[in-house]
Amino acid sequence: PKNPWIQMEKISFKPTPDFEIGFMRSVIWGGHGQYCAVPTGNEPYASVPTCNVPITIHTFLRSFFSLTAPQPPVKYSAANPGARFSTFDFTWRTPWNKHLVTLYLDSFAHDNVFPISNLGRSGLRPGVYIARLPGLPRLDFRAEGVTTNVHDPESVDGRLLMWESADVQGYTNKGYILGDWIGREGTGGQAWLTYHLRPDQQIQLQYRRAKVADDFVPGGTTQNDLSADFVLRPLRNLELKANVQGEFWKAPLIAQGQQRNVVGSVQLTYFLDGR
């Protein structure tokens, strides 16, 4: 197939019942469209000769065991071990008060063996989950921030994280980017407040903010969403799901001034057995 071949491995450790860490490595190691010559600043990528790296045990093992960054003569040749990406994540639940608080972090890096070895080149997504707010045992809270707009000279025009010059289809699956919801060269955050009426009924408020850097999309973009979700059971075998969302966004490249929209949905489900 024309799309790149990607292999991934992940290993996780749980040194204590409340603490878990994990490492993942992914490599684009074959497929159609890898460039065999270093593109110049004025030359479009589409005009650079390509070499279709074969899918063999040899090319797989070369990508699997390679840990160093290849220099351009190797990078833009059939001997390129592939585009390497790595992640690091951890989850920690406070051991007291019935695991009231959970802290977590996901990170992502390109051309680094471990993201934590160079946080300045890594995309980060830290978060916190509070299972019960003080005095409100049915109310929980979760919030997380995210950035892929790293402070690095290579991070221009979206060409560092989730990007690879030798395999230009890059970190995608059937044209869709792999990675966090924020995408490339972005910063933002999300927060959820959920009230549990019963185990099968809840009301949730969500806020999300996302920004894209103006060196990636001319003028940048800003998006703010506020939504409410309802799951109710007015009868034992009837479930009502409803959602309403309001959005405010700015994207000078496609529209002038602030834009807004509202969308809603309702779903009814009838359970024959009453569950």
N, C-alpha and C positions, 0 to 999 in steps of 0.2 A: 504493500500500500504506500501511497505518497506520504501519508502522515508519518511523523517520526515514531520510532520504537522506543519505549521508555521502560526501564527496569527500576524497581524500587525494593529497598530492604528496610525494615524497622526493627529495633530492639528496645524493650522497655524493662525497667528495673523498679522494684517496689521494696526498698530497703526497710521501710516501716509500714505498718498497716495504713497510715495516713499520708504517706508521701510516695509519689511515683514520678519517675523521670523517663524520658524516651528520646531516642535519636533515630532519624530517618535519613536515608540517602537515596536520591533518584538521579538517573543518568539517561539522557537522550543519546542512544548509542548506535543508531542505524536508521536507514530509511532513505527515501528519495529527497534530494534537494540540498545536500550539504555543499557548502562552497569550498572550492579548492584553491582560490586565490584571494589574497588580501584585498578587499575593496578599497578604492581611493575615496577621498572626501567628496569628490564631485561625481563619482560613478554610481549609478543606481544599482542596488543589490541584484536586481533581476538580470542585469547584463553580465554578471560575473560568472565564469564557468562553474559548473557543478560537478561533483563526483558522487555517484550513488554508492555509498558505503555498503558492502555486502553484509547480510545477516548470517553470521557464522559463529561457531563456538569460539573461534579465535577473537573476533571483534567483541563478542560478549565478555570474554574473560579479560580482555584488555581494558574494557570500561569498568569491569567489576573491581579490579585490583589497582587501578590508577588513582593516586591521591595527590599528585602534583599538577600545577597548572602548566599546560604545554605552551611553548613559545610559538609565535605566529607561523614559522615554517612547518611545524607539526600540526598546529591547530587548524590551518587551512589546507589540509591534505587528507588523503584516505587513511593515514595513520592516526588521526585525531581520536583520542579515547572517548570523546563525547562531551556533552554539556552536563556538568555536575552541579547538583543542587543538594542542600542539606537542611534539615530542620532539627530543632531541639524544643522539647516541651516538658513542662512539669505541672503537677497538681498536688496541692497540699491542703488537707482538711485539718482544721484546728482540733486537737484531740480532746479538748474540754467542751463542756456544755453541748454534748451530743452533736459534735461536728457542726456547730452553728455557722462557721464561716469557711468558705473554700476559696483559695487563691490559685490562679493558674496562669500559665504563659505559653504561648506558641511563638516560635521564631523561625525565620526562613532566610537562607543565604545562598548566594551564587558564587562559585569558585572559592568557597571556604569549606574546609573539612567539617568544622563545627561552627554554627552561628555565634555561639558564645565566645569564640576566639576573636571575633571582631564585630562587636555590636553596632559599630558605626556603619557597617555595610549590610546590616541585617534588617529585614522586616520584622516588626514586633507586634504581638497582640496580647497584652496582659488583661486579666479580668478578675472580678470578685463576685462571689455568690453568697448571699446571706439568707439562710433557710427560713429564719423567723425574725421579723423585726421586733425590737423590744416593746412589750406590751400588746403586740398584735400577732399572735401565733399563727394566724391564717394568711399572713401577708409576707411574701418573700421578695427579694430584690437582687437583680443581677445587672452588672455593668461591665463593659469592656471598651478599651481603646485600641486603635490599630494604626500603623503607619507602614507604608512601603516607599515613602519619599525620603530616602536615606540621605545623609550628608556625606556625599562622596563625589569626587570629580567625574566618575563614570556614570553617575545617576543623572543623566541629561536625556531628554526626549524619551524617557521611559526605557532606556537601554541598559539596565542593570538587572534588577529583579524581574523574574518571569520573562526574560529576554535572552536571546542567544544569537550572535551574529553569524556563526557558522551553520546553525540549524535554524533558519529564519522562521519556520513555522513554530519553533520555540516550544514554550511550556504550555501546549494546548492539547486538547482532545477533540477531534472533529471540528476544529475551528473555535472551540470555546476555551478560554484561558483557565488553566489550573491554578489554584491558589485561593486567597482570601476574597471575601465579597468586595473589599475596597478596590481591588484591581491594582494597576500599576501607578506609581507616582502619586499615591493618595494618602490622606490622613482622615481620621474620623473616629466615631464612637457610637455605641449603642447602649441603651438602658431599658430594662424591663421591670415593671412592678406588677406582681400577680397576686390577686386575692382569691383564695380557694374556698368557694362556698361549700363544696363537698369534694370527695376524691375525684368525681367525674364531672364537676362543674367549676368553672373559674371565670374571672374577669381579668384581662391583662391590658395594661397600657404600655406602649413602646415608643421610644424616641430614638431616631437615628440621624446622624449628621455625617456627611461625606464631602470631602474636598479633593480636587485633582489639581496638581501643580500646573502653573501656566507655561512651564518649559516643556510640558508634554501635550497639553491641549491649549492652544492659544487663548489667552484670557482666563484660563482656569475654569473650574466649575465648582458650584456649591449646591448641596442638596440637603434639605431638612425634611424629615418625615415624622409625623405624629399619628399613631394609630391606636385603635381600641379593638380588642377581640373578646368575644363572649362565647362561652360554651355553657348552655343551660339545658336542664331536663325538666320541662314543665309537666310531663307525664313519664311514667316509669319506662315506657318503650318508645318515647319520642325525644329526640335530641335536636336542639337548635344551635347552630353555629352562625355567628354574624361577625362581620368585620367592617370597619370604616377607617379610611386613611386620608389624611390631608397632607399635601406636599407643596413645598416652596423651593424653587430652584432657580439658579442663575447659570447660564452658559452662553457667554457673548458670541461664541462661534456660530451658534445656531439660532439664537433669539436674543433680542435686546430687552434689557430690563428684567425684573423679577417675574417669573411665571408661577402659576399655582394650579392645582387640580385636586379634586376630591373623588374618591372611588369607594364603593361599598359592595358587599356581597352577603347573601343569606343562603344557608344550606339547612335543609330539614332531612333528618334520617329517622326512619321508622324501623325498629328492631322487632322482628317477628317473635323472638323468644323472650323479649322484655329486658335483655341485657344491653 
